[in-house]
């Protein structure tokens, strides 16, 4: 795995840490999840999505909401699809700031954090 970009977004005291990775195999997800759980040990949720296309052209798409409201994993998958990313993981870890954002607010925050990581990778 190779980290392409990382960014932080704060919304109503909640912190969203977004990272974009290039992967060689979906099996790298375990290491990425473990990395985020260690790096952001105070995070309540580690949501992600990945798209991976192997040499035979088979495409695997997967997302994980990690019990967060608003289907943020699906939102992250949509961002990868919209940007034509392949063999990439978009991971966002959220540290709850004490103010509920609601379903729509959570989705918007994850979308904004994920979009930020994608924009940062394109500007490198």
Secondary structure as the mmCIF struct_conf table of DSSP 4:
data_model
#
loop_
_struct_conf.conf_type_id
_struct_conf.id
_struct_conf.beg_label_comp_id
_struct_conf.beg_label_asym_id
_struct_conf.beg_label_seq_id
_struct_conf.end_label_comp_id
_struct_conf.end_label_asym_id
_struct_conf.end_label_seq_id
STRN STRN1 UNK A 2 UNK A 11
TURN_TY1_P TURN_TY1_P1 UNK A 12 UNK A 13
STRN STRN2 UNK A 14 UNK A 22
BEND BEND1 UNK A 24 UNK A 24
HELX_RH_3T_P HELX_RH_3T_P1 UNK A 26 UNK A 28
HELX_RH_AL_P HELX_RH_AL_P1 UNK A 29 UNK A 39
TURN_TY1_P TURN_TY1_P2 UNK A 40 UNK A 42
BEND BEND2 UNK A 44 UNK A 44
STRN STRN3 UNK A 45 UNK A 53
TURN_TY1_P TURN_TY1_P3 UNK A 55 UNK A 56
STRN STRN4 UNK A 59 UNK A 64
TURN_TY1_P TURN_TY1_P4 UNK A 66 UNK A 67
TURN_TY1_P TURN_TY1_P5 UNK A 69 UNK A 70
HELX_RH_AL_P HELX_RH_AL_P2 UNK A 72 UNK A 82
TURN_TY1_P TURN_TY1_P6 UNK A 83 UNK A 84
BEND BEND3 UNK A 87 UNK A 87
STRN STRN5 UNK A 88 UNK A 95
BEND BEND4 UNK A 98 UNK A 99
HELX_RH_AL_P HELX_RH_AL_P3 UNK A 102 UNK A 122
TURN_TY1_P TURN_TY1_P7 UNK A 123 UNK A 123
#
